[in-house]
Amino acid sequence: MALLEVKNLEVSFGLRSGAVKALRDINFTLNRGERLGLVGESGAGKSVLGFSILNLISKPGAITGGEVLFEGRNLADLPARTMRELRGNRISMIFQDPMMTLNPVLTIGEQMVECLLAHRKISKDDARKIALQKLQQVYIPSPETRLDQYPHELSGGMRQRIVIAIGLLMDPDIIIADEPTTALDVTIQAEIMELMLELCERNNVALILITHDLGVVSQVTQKTIVMYAGRIIEQGPTKEIINDAQHPYTQGLMNALPQMGVPGGRLNQIKGAMPPLQRIPTGCAFNPRCEYTTEICRHNLPEFTESGNCRVACHMVAEMKREAAQTVPNSEEV
C-alpha cells in the first residue's frame, strides 16, 4: 500500500458569481522515501494541492470530491483534532517565506520546544535537546546560540534551515516543501536543496517538492507531476519528463530554461498566460497557447495516454511524435 494516495481529488472555491474548481481529477501515489516534484506556472494549483493534502483549505474553499488517503485513512474526512495530531507530526510542510512561518517575538528554541511539547509527552529539557539535535542535522553553526536568538537576527538561508529543522522535529513520514528556496540567492538555493535531499535519503522521508523550477526538480526528485489550470497534464519519472517531455506545455517549460536560449538572445517563453479559474477554456485548457491546437483540442477534454513510462493528457501526442521522428536524420544521412 502506498504511503499517500490521492484519488480523483477536487477542490472548489465559492464566489459570488458561483463556485470555481481549483483542482480537478487529481490522481497520484507517493511511497515511503519517494521524492515527487509538482511543477507548473503560478496559478496551476500546486500550492492548493499541498494544502489539500493537509486539509488546510480555508473557506470559501473546500475539498468537494475524491480522497486523500494517508496509510489508508482519508484525511479529508478526519476530525479536526485528529488532523492536528497528524500535521507537523506525520506530515510536515515547509512554506515559501520563513519570516511568515516563524514567530518574530519568540526565540527559535521556544518555537521548537513548543512544537515538540504539543505532540510529545516529554520535559522541556528533553525537548530542547531534541531541538538542538535537529539544528545540528541541518548544519546550523553554533546551534546552542541560535536556539536563544530571534528570527530577525538570522540570515535568510539560516532561517530556511531552521524551518527545515522544525519540519523534521517530529520525524515525519512526508514533507511538503512549497517553493522552499524562492527568496534565496542561487548559491544558498543549491545548499538548501542538497540539504533537503540528504535529509530525506538519510531518514527515508517522502518529499513533495512544489516548484516552478525544472532544474531543481531534475536534481532532487524521482517522479514529476506537471500541472496546468488545476489539472495534471503529464506525470512520470523525472528523468523521462526532463529528457523527453511529451506535453507541449512541459516542452514550453523546458525551452524556457535559461540554458536553452541563445547566449545574448531573448529567453524562450510560452505565449499568453495561465487562464483565471472563472475562464478556463473548454477542451484542453492549454489550447489558446498551444501551437499544435486543433478543433478536437478546443472542444474535447483530453484523456490520459501512456507514452513510455509517462502519462500525458494531450490529443496531439502521436502527431508530435511523428513530426519529431521526421526531423531526426537517419543513419544514412548523417
Protein Blocks (a to p, Z undefined) as FASTA:
>chain_A
ZZbdcehiacddddfkbpcdfbghiacdddehiacddeddehilmmmmmmmmnopaccfb
dcfedjddeehiafklpcfklmmmmnoplpccddfblmlmpcfkbcfklmmmmmmmmmpc
cdfklmmmmmmmmmmmnopghkllmmmpcfklpcfklmmmmmmmmmmmnopabdcdehkl
lmpcfklmmmmmmmmmmmmmmnopacddddfbfklmmmmmmbdcddeehiafbdcdfklm
mmmcfbfklmmmmmmpmklpcehiacdddehjdddfklccehjfklmmpckbcfklmmmc
cddddehjbccddfklmmmmmmmmmmpccfklZZ
